[in-house]
Every structure is written in C-alpha cells, then in structure tokens.
Amino acid sequence: MTPPTGVALLTSPGRPAVGVGPRQRRRLGRAPLNGRVGSTWHTAAMRVHIGTDHAGFELKQHLVSELTAKGYEVVDHGPAEYDPEDDYPVYCLPAAQAVVDDPGSLGIVIGGSGNGEAIAANKVDGVRCALAWSEETAKLGRLHNDANVISVGGRMHTPEEATGFIELFLETAFSGDARHQRRIDLLADYEAGR
Ligand SMILES: O=C(CO)[C@H](O)[C@H](O)COP(=O)(O)O
C-alpha cells in the first residue's frame, strides 16, 4: 500500500521539521530530537500512531490529513480500506503497542463508541488510554492521567468536533502533579506485579 503524502510507513524514522513557531514547538516539545542549531530550531515531528475499525475509518482518514498538515508524523496502523466486517483489536492493539515501543509518541484509537477500542488499547502494558468525548475529558486525560492514547467514538461526534478535542489531547502536557503521578505509579506497580 502506498501511504498518502506525508503519512509515514510503520517503520519510518522521524523527519526533522525546521523553523516551527513557538506554539508548535510547545506542542512538539516531547519529541526526542528537539534542539537549537545556530539560530534555527530543529524539531522532530511528534509521531502519532492511529488505529481504528470500520466505524472509525472515515474519521481516521480525516485525521490523517488534518494532523499531517499540522506537522505531525502520522503512522496509520489501519485499516487500509473500509470493511464493515473488520474487528477493532486487529488495528487498535498494534497502534497501542507502537506507542509503547516509540517513547514520546501518542496514540489515537477510534471505533463507533470508542469503548472497545479503549479496552483493547488498555490491554497493552504501558498504555494509559483515555476515552474522551469532549474538550475537557481529552485535556484531563493528559493533565491528570498522562494518557498516551486517546479513544474516540467516531459515531458520537462530527469529524470537526472530534478533531478539535483530539488535537487538544495532543497539545496538552501532563501536569506532573505529585498526586497524579502517585496514582499513575500505583497502576504501573500493579501492571509490573502481574
Ligand atoms: O465501537 C465499537 C466497539 O466498542 C465498534 O466500532 C462497534 O461495536 C462496531 O459496530 P458494528 O460492527 O455494528 O458496525
């Protein structure tokens, strides 16, 4: 399959984007290759891993072009085409695993409701997937939970609405507050002890 322009293949390395503005720099601040060389700011685009099923397919296509245009490096884990019989774990589990294997990246999983996709993503060790349905829940997923994957119900929102709060999720950093870190650590301890 030939990926659409600007969309990375699964194994593509990060490509540097040069001379981004302060807002984008803030947003991409998690990327590992950030740095100033002379008077030019070099920033590796934040990689975003996305996986859906048929119910999230249309929103995925929309997001791939929107996010790519905004400078993200989008890795599309499928499906490659619309198939009303496909199953969300086939695409959402690899997308979630890719986030864990690619530190600094974030993930998006989408289905009809987002429920099964969040369940699937949260089966992957190291994933904290937040089911978001509004700007506030998307933002809190990052601020309080340091969620590395967002799940969205493609049948619950207009593409514009979903894109808006998904972008907010990608732009928001974890607050780092001790009480939130403590709770995240408890979850990690549980995961490590299984
Ligand atoms: O949201 C989902 C899982 O939580 C799925 O997208 C949804 O169940 C698919 O439904 P259907 O097979 O009837 O199109």
The ligand as an SDF file (V2000), in Angstrom:
LIG
                    3D

 14 13  0  0  0  0  0  0  0  0999 V2000
  -17.3830    0.9240   18.9200 O   0  0  0  0  0  0  0  0  0  0  0  0
  -17.0690   -0.2100   18.7000 C   0  0  0  0  0  0  0  0  0  0  0  0
  -16.5950   -1.1030   19.7800 C   0  0  0  0  0  0  0  0  0  0  0  0
  -16.7160   -0.5000   21.0340 O   0  0  0  0  0  0  0  0  0  0  0  0
  -17.2040   -0.7600   17.3190 C   0  0  0  0  0  0  0  0  0  0  0  0
  -16.7900    0.2020   16.4120 O   0  0  0  0  0  0  0  0  0  0  0  0
  -18.6570   -1.1080   17.0590 C   0  0  0  0  0  0  0  0  0  0  0  0
  -19.0690   -2.0910   18.0050 O   0  0  0  0  0  0  0  0  0  0  0  0
  -18.8300   -1.6520   15.6370 C   0  0  0  0  0  0  0  0  0  0  0  0
  -20.1870   -1.9450   15.4420 O   0  0  0  0  0  0  0  0  0  0  0  0
  -20.7400   -2.6140   14.1040 P   0  0  0  0  0  0  0  0  0  0  0  0
  -19.9560   -3.8950   13.8900 O   0  0  0  0  0  0  0  0  0  0  0  0
  -22.2030   -2.8930   14.4010 O   0  0  0  0  0  0  0  0  0  0  0  0
  -20.5130   -1.6450   12.9980 O   0  0  0  0  0  0  0  0  0  0  0  0
  1  2  2  0
  2  3  1  0
  2  5  1  0
  3  4  1  0
  5  6  1  0
  5  7  1  0
  7  8  1  0
  7  9  1  0
  9 10  1  0
 10 11  1  0
 11 12  2  0
 11 13  1  0
 11 14  1  0
M  END
$$$$
